C-alpha cells in the first residue's frame, strides 16, 4: 500500500517568514495530493490540493509543488501570520476514496 | 450546509463499557470514512463506506470495533468492550466520492477517553 512520510514534525518561524513542509509517497499510482490544516479542537480542513497532471499550484500565500519523478510534494506558505499556526497534514490518494495521510507538522508562527 | 456532524464531542467512559460514536455526513456525499487520531500514530483510516456499503475495513484494529451505515445520512462506530488504549479522537469524514474532486470533509471529532 501507499506510505506517506512528512517532515518536519515541528516547525517554528517568525511572522512574515516562509514555511515549507515536505512529503514523500511510495505508490506511483497516487494522483491526488491534498493538504489539510487542523486547528486545535477542530477537524482537518482542506487548504489546497494538486493533481499529478500539474507541477505547481498557488492560492494567495499558499503554494504546493509536485515532483512525480521523485515522488515528493511540498507545501509553501509565504508571509506567515500567527493564524497560520496549526497542524498541517499531507495526503496521497489514487482513487479519491483511499487517502493516506502523513504524520503531521505542527507549525508555530512567532509574532 | 451544516457540514459533517459528529456526536458526542467528548466521551469519558470506564474500561469495559460500550461506546457508540455517531456521524451524519454531508447530504449528497456517497463516501464516508472513520479515522482515529492519536499522537503516536497520527490519522489512521479505520473503515470507509461507499454508497452505504463497507469497502475497506482493514484498518479496524480488532473485533471490538464495528461500524455500520444503515442509510446515506447516518453511520455509527461502536467499541465493545472499550479499553484505555482506545482513547483517541475519532473523526468521521465524507466525500462526494467523485474521482474528479476527492475532497474529504471532516467533522469536528469525538474525543474518547477510556479510564
Boltz contact constraints between the chains, C-beta under 6 A:
constraints:
  - contact:
      token1: [A, 32]
      token2: [B, 102]
      max_distance: 6.0
  - contact:
      token1: [A, 42]
      token2: [B, 108]
      max_distance: 6.0
  - contact:
      token1: [A, 43]
      token2: [B, 91]
      max_distance: 6.0
  - contact:
      token1: [A, 43]
      token2: [B, 106]
      max_distance: 6.0
  - contact:
      token1: [A, 43]
      token2: [B, 107]
      max_distance: 6.0
  - contact:
      token1: [A, 43]
      token2: [B, 108]
      max_distance: 6.0
  - contact:
      token1: [A, 43]
      token2: [B, 109]
      max_distance: 6.0
  - contact:
      token1: [A, 44]
      token2: [B, 106]
      max_distance: 6.0
  - contact:
      token1: [A, 46]
      token2: [B, 103]
      max_distance: 6.0
  - contact:
      token1: [A, 96]
      token2: [B, 99]
      max_distance: 6.0
  - contact:
      token1: [A, 96]
      token2: [B, 102]
      max_distance: 6.0
  - contact:
      token1: [A, 97]
      token2: [B, 31]
      max_distance: 6.0
  - contact:
      token1: [A, 101]
      token2: [B, 43]
      max_distance: 6.0
  - contact:
      token1: [A, 103]
      token2: [B, 42]
      max_distance: 6.0
  - contact:
      token1: [A, 104]
      token2: [B, 42]
      max_distance: 6.0
